[in-house]
Amino acid sequence: MSHDSSQPFNACAARKQYIIGFIISVFLTVVPFVAVMGGTLAQQSALLLVAAMAVLQVIVQVYYFLHIDTSQKQRWNAFSLGFTLVIVAIVIVGSLWVMYNLNANMMHG
């Protein structure tokens, strides 16, 4: 974790941020687990719940553990994260597209 030299490092405040992030992460993990294992939701609803909680989990991880936010000093880190997400999305979508076309051409060729 990088620290601004103009402000003293506050270990107690940093520990508090980690604990808050951990508690939220555990909550975002337990809720979909209990919902799916309990069998109270339909398959489509369970899938949407797990996906929504996964997106929230990523946001919590980035903010509380990577300390990337919208502040001026974190701007380049946020840009780097955004660029990485775009590249990962291109790789995943491109791979799925290629596999789908290969499957379609092999099965109907």
DSSP file with accessible surface (Angstrom, degrees, kcal/mol):
  #  RESIDUE AA STRUCTURE BP1 BP2  ACC     N-H-->O    O-->H-N    N-H-->O    O-->H-N    TCO  KAPPA ALPHA  PHI   PSI    X-CA   Y-CA   Z-CA
    1    1 A M              0   0  109      0, 0.0     2,-0.3     0, 0.0    66,-0.1   0.000 360.0 360.0 360.0 128.7    0.0    0.0    0.0
    2    2 A S        -     0   0   95      1,-0.0     2,-0.4     0, 0.0     0, 0.0  -0.617 360.0-154.3 -86.9 148.5    1.5    3.3   -1.0
    3    3 A H        -     0   0  101     -2,-0.3     2,-0.4     6,-0.0     6,-0.1  -0.949  19.0-118.0-125.7 140.7    1.3    6.2    1.5
    4    4 A D    >   -     0   0   65     -2,-0.4     3,-1.2     1,-0.1     0, 0.0  -0.618  20.9-141.9 -74.0 129.0    1.3    9.9    0.9
    5    5 A S  T 3  S+     0   0  125     -2,-0.4    -1,-0.1     1,-0.3     4,-0.1   0.708  96.7  63.6 -69.9 -17.1    4.4   11.4    2.6
    6    6 A S  T 3  S+     0   0   90      1,-0.1    -1,-0.3     2,-0.1    -2,-0.0   0.693 101.4  56.1 -80.9 -16.4    2.5   14.5    3.6
    7    7 A Q  S <  S-     0   0  127     -3,-1.2     2,-0.1     3,-0.0    -1,-0.1  -0.949  88.9-119.6-116.8 135.7    0.1   12.5    5.9
    8    8 A P        -     0   0  123      0, 0.0     2,-0.4     0, 0.0    -4,-0.1  -0.406  35.7-104.5 -69.9 147.3    1.3   10.2    8.6
    9    9 A F        -     0   0  111     -2,-0.1     2,-0.8    -6,-0.1    -6,-0.0  -0.568  29.0-155.9 -73.6 128.4    0.4    6.5    8.3
   10   10 A N     >  -     0   0   98     -2,-0.4     4,-2.1     1,-0.2     5,-0.2  -0.872   9.8-174.5-109.7 100.3   -2.5    5.6   10.6
   11   11 A A  H  > S+     0   0   46     -2,-0.8     4,-2.6     1,-0.2     5,-0.2   0.860  83.6  54.7 -64.9 -34.7   -2.2    1.8   11.3
   12   12 A C  H  > S+     0   0   88      2,-0.2     4,-2.2     1,-0.2    -1,-0.2   0.924 109.3  46.4 -66.4 -42.9   -5.5    1.8   13.3
   13   13 A A  H  > S+     0   0   46      2,-0.2     4,-2.1     1,-0.2    -2,-0.2   0.898 113.2  49.8 -66.7 -38.9   -7.5    3.4   10.5
   14   14 A A  H  X S+     0   0   14     -4,-2.1     4,-2.2     2,-0.2    -2,-0.2   0.924 110.8  49.2 -65.8 -42.6   -5.9    1.0    7.9
   15   15 A R  H  X S+     0   0  154     -4,-2.6     4,-2.4     1,-0.2    -1,-0.2   0.896 109.2  53.2 -62.2 -40.7   -6.8   -2.0   10.0
   16   16 A K  H  X S+     0   0  133     -4,-2.2     4,-2.6     1,-0.2    -1,-0.2   0.910 107.8  50.7 -61.6 -42.4  -10.3   -0.7   10.4
   17   17 A Q  H  X S+     0   0   62     -4,-2.1     4,-2.5     1,-0.2    -2,-0.2   0.910 111.0  48.9 -61.6 -42.5  -10.7   -0.4    6.6
   18   18 A Y  H  X S+     0   0   85     -4,-2.2     4,-2.5     2,-0.2    -2,-0.2   0.902 111.7  48.7 -64.8 -40.6   -9.4   -4.0    6.2
   19   19 A I  H  X S+     0   0   91     -4,-2.4     4,-2.6     2,-0.2     5,-0.2   0.926 111.8  48.7 -67.0 -42.9  -11.8   -5.3    8.8
   20   20 A I  H  X S+     0   0   54     -4,-2.6     4,-2.5     1,-0.2     5,-0.2   0.941 113.0  48.2 -60.9 -45.8  -14.8   -3.5    7.3
   21   21 A G  H  X S+     0   0    0     -4,-2.5     4,-2.5     1,-0.2    -2,-0.2   0.906 111.5  50.4 -61.3 -40.3  -13.8   -4.8    3.8
   22   22 A F  H  X S+     0   0  130     -4,-2.5     4,-2.6     2,-0.2    -2,-0.2   0.928 110.5  48.7 -64.7 -44.7  -13.5   -8.4    5.2
   23   23 A I  H  X S+     0   0  105     -4,-2.6     4,-2.4     1,-0.2    -2,-0.2   0.930 113.2  46.8 -63.2 -43.9  -16.9   -8.3    6.9
   24   24 A I  H  X S+     0   0   54     -4,-2.5     4,-2.7    -5,-0.2    -1,-0.2   0.918 112.2  51.4 -64.3 -40.8  -18.6   -7.0    3.8
   25   25 A S  H  X S+     0   0    9     -4,-2.5     4,-0.9    -5,-0.2    -2,-0.2   0.911 109.6  49.1 -63.2 -42.3  -16.8   -9.6    1.7
   26   26 A V  H >X S+     0   0   61     -4,-2.6     4,-3.0     2,-0.2     3,-0.7   0.935 111.9  49.4 -62.8 -43.6  -17.9  -12.4    4.0
   27   27 A F  H 3X S+     0   0  127     -4,-2.4     4,-2.3     1,-0.2    -2,-0.2   0.926 109.5  51.1 -60.0 -45.4  -21.5  -11.1    3.9
   28   28 A L  H 3< S+     0   0   15     -4,-2.7    -1,-0.2     1,-0.2    -2,-0.2   0.648 115.5  43.9 -69.8 -14.9  -21.4  -11.0    0.1
   29   29 A T  H <X S+     0   0   80     -4,-0.9     4,-1.4    -3,-0.7    -2,-0.2   0.829 113.8  47.3 -91.6 -41.8  -20.1  -14.6    0.0
   30   30 A V  H  X S+     0   0   72     -4,-3.0     4,-3.0     2,-0.2     5,-0.3   0.890 103.6  61.3 -70.7 -39.6  -22.5  -16.1    2.6
   31   31 A V  H  X S+     0   0   44     -4,-2.3     4,-2.3    -5,-0.2     5,-0.2   0.948 110.2  37.7 -58.0 -53.3  -25.7  -14.6    1.3
   32   32 A P  H  > S+     0   0   13      0, 0.0     4,-2.6     0, 0.0     5,-0.3   0.893 115.5  55.7 -68.4 -31.8  -25.6  -16.2   -2.2
   33   33 A F  H  X S+     0   0  130     -4,-1.4     4,-2.9     2,-0.2     5,-0.3   0.954 111.4  42.6 -61.8 -48.2  -24.2  -19.5   -0.7
   34   34 A V  H  X S+     0   0   88     -4,-3.0     4,-2.2     1,-0.2    -1,-0.2   0.912 114.2  51.8 -65.0 -40.4  -27.1  -19.8    1.8
   35   35 A A  H  X>S+     0   0   16     -4,-2.3     5,-0.9    -5,-0.3     6,-0.7   0.910 115.8  40.2 -64.4 -41.1  -29.7  -18.8   -0.9
   36   36 A V  H ><5S+     0   0   70     -4,-2.6     3,-0.7    -5,-0.2    -2,-0.2   0.932 118.0  45.5 -74.3 -46.2  -28.4  -21.4   -3.3
   37   37 A M  H 3<5S+     0   0  133     -4,-2.9    -2,-0.2    -5,-0.3    -1,-0.2   0.821 109.5  56.5 -69.6 -27.4  -27.8  -24.2   -0.8
   38   38 A G  H 3<5S-     0   0   53     -4,-2.2    -1,-0.2    -5,-0.3    -2,-0.2   0.717  98.1-140.7 -74.5 -20.6  -31.2  -23.6    0.8
   39   39 A G  T <<5 +     0   0   59     -3,-0.7    -3,-0.1    -4,-0.6    -4,-0.1   0.721  61.8 128.2  69.6  21.9  -32.9  -24.1   -2.5
   40   40 A T      < +     0   0  116     -5,-0.9     2,-0.3     2,-0.1    -4,-0.1   0.676  56.9  66.9 -84.2 -15.6  -35.4  -21.3   -1.9
   41   41 A L  S    S-     0   0   70     -6,-0.7     2,-0.0    -5,-0.1    -2,-0.0  -0.769  85.7-111.5-107.0 150.7  -34.7  -19.5   -5.2
   42   42 A A     >  -     0   0   65     -2,-0.3     4,-2.8     1,-0.1     5,-0.2  -0.322  39.5-104.7 -68.0 161.5  -35.5  -20.5   -8.7
   43   43 A Q  H  > S+     0   0  176      1,-0.2     4,-2.3     2,-0.2     5,-0.2   0.904 120.8  48.1 -59.2 -43.3  -32.4  -21.3  -10.8
   44   44 A Q  H  > S+     0   0  130      1,-0.2     4,-2.2     2,-0.2    -1,-0.2   0.917 113.5  47.2 -65.1 -42.7  -32.7  -18.0  -12.8
   45   45 A S  H  > S+     0   0   60      2,-0.2     4,-2.5     1,-0.2    -2,-0.2   0.894 111.3  51.2 -65.6 -40.7  -33.1  -15.9   -9.6
   46   46 A A  H  X S+     0   0   15     -4,-2.8     4,-2.7     2,-0.2     5,-0.2   0.909 109.5  50.6 -63.2 -41.5  -30.2  -17.7   -7.9
   47   47 A L  H  X S+     0   0  111     -4,-2.3     4,-2.4    -5,-0.2    -2,-0.2   0.921 111.5  47.5 -62.4 -43.5  -28.0  -17.1  -10.9
   48   48 A L  H  X S+     0   0  107     -4,-2.2     4,-2.6     2,-0.2    -2,-0.2   0.900 112.1  50.4 -65.6 -39.7  -28.8  -13.4  -10.9
   49   49 A L  H  X S+     0   0   41     -4,-2.5     4,-2.6     2,-0.2     5,-0.2   0.936 111.8  46.9 -63.3 -46.1  -28.2  -13.2   -7.1
   50   50 A V  H  X S+     0   0   62     -4,-2.7     4,-2.1     1,-0.2    -2,-0.2   0.922 113.8  48.4 -63.1 -42.4  -24.8  -14.8   -7.4
   51   51 A A  H  X S+     0   0   53     -4,-2.4     4,-2.2    -5,-0.2    -2,-0.2   0.924 112.5  48.0 -64.9 -43.0  -23.8  -12.6  -10.4
   52   52 A A  H  X S+     0   0   52     -4,-2.6     4,-2.3     1,-0.2    -2,-0.2   0.924 113.0  47.7 -64.3 -43.2  -24.9   -9.4   -8.5
   53   53 A M  H  X S+     0   0   31     -4,-2.6     4,-2.4     1,-0.2    -1,-0.2   0.853 109.3  54.7 -67.4 -32.1  -23.1  -10.4   -5.4
   54   54 A A  H  X S+     0   0   52     -4,-2.1     4,-2.2    -5,-0.2    -1,-0.2   0.919 108.4  48.2 -66.5 -41.9  -20.0  -11.2   -7.4
   55   55 A V  H  X S+     0   0   90     -4,-2.2     4,-2.1     1,-0.2    -2,-0.2   0.935 113.3  47.2 -63.9 -44.8  -20.0   -7.7   -9.0
   56   56 A L  H  X S+     0   0   84     -4,-2.3     4,-2.6     1,-0.2    -1,-0.2   0.889 109.0  55.7 -62.6 -37.3  -20.4   -6.1   -5.6
   57   57 A Q  H  X S+     0   0   34     -4,-2.4     4,-2.7     1,-0.2    -1,-0.2   0.909 106.5  49.9 -61.8 -41.8  -17.6   -8.4   -4.2
   58   58 A V  H  X S+     0   0   86     -4,-2.2     4,-2.6     2,-0.2     5,-0.2   0.929 110.5  49.9 -63.4 -42.8  -15.3   -7.1   -6.9
   59   59 A I  H  X S+     0   0   99     -4,-2.1     4,-2.4     1,-0.2     5,-0.2   0.931 112.0  47.7 -62.8 -43.9  -16.1   -3.5   -6.1
   60   60 A V  H  X>S+     0   0   16     -4,-2.6     4,-2.9     1,-0.2     5,-0.6   0.924 112.0  50.0 -62.4 -44.8  -15.5   -4.1   -2.4
   61   61 A Q  I  X>S+     0   0   75     -4,-2.7     5,-1.6     1,-0.2     4,-1.6   0.922 112.5  46.9 -61.0 -44.7  -12.2   -5.8   -3.1
   62   62 A V  I  <5S+     0   0   27     -4,-2.6     6,-2.1     3,-0.2    -1,-0.2   0.917 120.0  38.5 -65.4 -41.7  -11.0   -3.0   -5.3
   63   63 A Y  I  <5S+     0   0  100     -4,-2.4     4,-0.3    -5,-0.2    -2,-0.2   0.957 125.3  31.6 -76.8 -51.3  -12.0   -0.3   -2.9
   64   64 A Y  I  <5S+     0   0   46     -4,-2.9    -3,-0.2    -5,-0.2    -2,-0.2   0.810 132.4  26.0 -81.9 -32.1  -11.2   -1.7    0.6
   65   65 A F  I  <<S+     0   0   59     -4,-1.6    -3,-0.2    -5,-0.6    -2,-0.1   0.805 130.7  34.6-104.5 -36.2   -8.1   -3.9   -0.3
   66   66 A L  S   <S-     0   0  104     -5,-1.6    -3,-0.2    -4,-0.2    -4,-0.1   0.576  94.2-139.9 -91.2 -12.2   -6.6   -2.3   -3.4
   67   67 A H        +     0   0   45     -4,-0.3     2,-0.6    -6,-0.3    -4,-0.2   0.842  45.3 153.1  57.0  38.9   -7.5    1.2   -2.2
   68   68 A I        +     0   0   27     -6,-2.1    -1,-0.2     9,-0.1     2,-0.2  -0.891  12.0 144.4 -99.9 120.3   -8.5    2.3   -5.7
   69   69 A D        -     0   0   58     -2,-0.6     9,-0.2    -3,-0.1     8,-0.1  -0.629  62.9 -83.2-136.7-164.0  -11.0    5.1   -5.6
   70   70 A T  S    S+     0   0  138     -2,-0.2     5,-0.1     8,-0.1    -2,-0.0   0.285  79.4 125.6 -95.2  13.1  -11.9    8.2   -7.5
   71   71 A S  S >  S-     0   0   40      1,-0.1     3,-0.8     3,-0.1     4,-0.3  -0.234  73.4-110.5 -70.2 161.7   -9.4   10.5   -5.8
   72   72 A Q  G >  S+     0   0  138      1,-0.2     3,-1.3     2,-0.2     4,-0.3   0.898 116.3  51.7 -60.6 -40.5   -6.9   12.5   -7.8
   73   73 A K  G 3  S+     0   0  130      1,-0.3    -1,-0.2     2,-0.1     4,-0.2   0.677 110.6  49.0 -76.0 -14.1   -3.9   10.5   -6.6
   74   74 A Q  G <> S+     0   0   18     -3,-0.8     4,-2.4     1,-0.1    -1,-0.3   0.326  80.1 103.6-101.3   6.1   -5.5    7.2   -7.6
   75   75 A R  H <> S+     0   0  111     -3,-1.3     4,-2.4    -4,-0.3     5,-0.2   0.913  80.8  46.4 -59.1 -45.3   -6.5    8.3  -11.1
   76   76 A W  H  > S+     0   0  195     -4,-0.3     4,-2.5     1,-0.2    -1,-0.2   0.881 111.8  51.8 -68.7 -35.2   -3.8    6.4  -12.9
   77   77 A N  H  > S+     0   0   76      2,-0.2     4,-2.3    -4,-0.2    -1,-0.2   0.902 110.1  49.2 -64.8 -39.7   -4.5    3.3  -10.9
   78   78 A A  H  X S+     0   0   37     -4,-2.4     4,-2.6     2,-0.2    -2,-0.2   0.906 111.2  49.6 -65.6 -40.9   -8.1    3.5  -11.8
   79   79 A F  H  X S+     0   0  117     -4,-2.4     4,-2.6     2,-0.2    -2,-0.2   0.913 110.9  50.0 -62.4 -42.7   -7.3    4.0  -15.5
   80   80 A S  H  X S+     0   0   66     -4,-2.5     4,-2.5     2,-0.2    -2,-0.2   0.912 111.1  48.6 -63.0 -42.1   -5.0    1.0  -15.3
   81   81 A L  H  X S+     0   0   51     -4,-2.3     4,-2.4     2,-0.2    -2,-0.2   0.927 111.9  49.3 -63.7 -43.9   -7.7   -1.1  -13.7
   82   82 A G  H  X S+     0   0   32     -4,-2.6     4,-2.1     2,-0.2    -2,-0.2   0.918 111.4  48.9 -61.8 -43.7  -10.2    0.0  -16.4
   83   83 A F  H  X S+     0   0  137     -4,-2.6     4,-2.4     2,-0.2    -1,-0.2   0.919 110.6  51.3 -62.4 -41.9   -7.8   -0.8  -19.2
   84   84 A T  H  X S+     0   0   75     -4,-2.5     4,-2.7     1,-0.2    -2,-0.2   0.917 108.9  50.9 -61.5 -42.6   -7.1   -4.2  -17.7
   85   85 A L  H  X S+     0   0  102     -4,-2.4     4,-2.5     1,-0.2    -1,-0.2   0.892 109.7  50.5 -63.3 -38.5  -10.9   -4.9  -17.5
   86   86 A V  H  X S+     0   0   82     -4,-2.1     4,-2.4     2,-0.2    -2,-0.2   0.937 111.7  47.2 -64.8 -44.7  -11.4   -4.0  -21.1
   87   87 A I  H  X S+     0   0   73     -4,-2.4     4,-2.5     2,-0.2    -2,-0.2   0.928 112.6  49.3 -63.4 -43.7   -8.5   -6.3  -22.2
   88   88 A V  H  X S+     0   0   71     -4,-2.7     4,-2.7     1,-0.2     5,-0.2   0.924 111.0  50.2 -62.6 -42.0   -9.9   -9.2  -20.1
   89   89 A A  H  X S+     0   0   50     -4,-2.5     4,-2.9    -5,-0.2     5,-0.3   0.916 110.3  50.1 -62.5 -41.3  -13.4   -8.6  -21.6
   90   90 A I  H  X S+     0   0  108     -4,-2.4     4,-2.6     1,-0.2     5,-0.3   0.930 112.2  47.5 -63.0 -43.1  -12.0   -8.7  -25.1
   91   91 A V  H  X S+     0   0   85     -4,-2.5     4,-2.4     2,-0.2    -2,-0.2   0.934 115.6  44.3 -64.6 -45.0  -10.1  -11.9  -24.4
   92   92 A I  H  X S+     0   0   92     -4,-2.7     4,-2.5     2,-0.2     5,-0.2   0.954 117.3  43.3 -66.7 -49.7  -13.1  -13.6  -22.9
   93   93 A V  H  X S+     0   0   97     -4,-2.9     4,-2.5    -5,-0.2    -2,-0.2   0.924 115.5  49.8 -63.8 -41.9  -15.6  -12.5  -25.5
   94   94 A G  H  X S+     0   0   26     -4,-2.6     4,-2.5    -5,-0.3    -1,-0.2   0.913 111.0  49.1 -63.2 -41.5  -13.2  -13.3  -28.3
   95   95 A S  H  X S+     0   0   58     -4,-2.4     4,-2.7    -5,-0.3     5,-0.2   0.923 112.1  47.8 -64.1 -44.3  -12.5  -16.7  -26.9
   96   96 A L  H  X S+     0   0  105     -4,-2.5     4,-2.5     2,-0.2    -2,-0.2   0.900 111.9  50.7 -63.2 -39.3  -16.2  -17.5  -26.6
   97   97 A W  H  X S+     0   0  172     -4,-2.5     4,-2.5    -5,-0.2    -2,-0.2   0.936 111.9  46.4 -64.2 -46.2  -16.8  -16.3  -30.1
   98   98 A V  H  X S+     0   0   80     -4,-2.5     4,-2.7     1,-0.2     5,-0.2   0.938 113.9  48.1 -63.2 -44.5  -14.0  -18.4  -31.6
   99   99 A M  H  X S+     0   0  113     -4,-2.7     4,-2.5     1,-0.2    -1,-0.2   0.904 111.5  50.4 -64.7 -39.6  -15.2  -21.5  -29.6
  100  100 A Y  H  X S+     0   0  158     -4,-2.5     4,-2.7    -5,-0.2    -1,-0.2   0.938 112.8  45.8 -62.6 -46.0  -18.8  -21.0  -30.7
  101  101 A N  H  X S+     0   0   58     -4,-2.5     4,-2.5     2,-0.2     5,-0.2   0.887 112.2  51.1 -66.8 -38.0  -17.8  -20.6  -34.3
  102  102 A L  H  X S+     0   0  102     -4,-2.7     4,-2.4    -5,-0.2     5,-0.2   0.934 112.3  47.0 -62.9 -42.7  -15.5  -23.6  -34.2
  103  103 A N  H  X S+     0   0   94     -4,-2.5     4,-2.3    -5,-0.2     5,-0.2   0.928 113.0  48.6 -64.2 -44.3  -18.3  -25.7  -32.6
  104  104 A A  H  X S+     0   0   24     -4,-2.7     4,-1.6     1,-0.2    -1,-0.2   0.908 114.6  45.0 -63.8 -40.6  -20.9  -24.5  -35.2
  105  105 A N  H  < S+     0   0  112     -4,-2.5     4,-0.5     1,-0.2    -1,-0.2   0.850 114.9  47.6 -74.1 -32.7  -18.5  -25.2  -38.1
  106  106 A M  H  < S+     0   0  150     -4,-2.4    -2,-0.2    -5,-0.2    -1,-0.2   0.860 116.1  43.0 -75.1 -35.4  -17.5  -28.7  -36.8
  107  107 A M  H  < S+     0   0  133     -4,-2.3    -2,-0.2    -5,-0.2    -1,-0.2   0.782 126.3  30.7 -82.0 -28.8  -21.0  -29.8  -36.0
  108  108 A H     <        0   0  164     -4,-1.6    -1,-0.2    -5,-0.2    -2,-0.2   0.235 360.0 360.0-113.8  13.2  -22.6  -28.6  -39.2
  109  109 A G              0   0  101     -4,-0.5    -3,-0.1    -3,-0.2    -4,-0.1   0.311 360.0 360.0 -95.1 360.0  -19.8  -28.8  -41.7
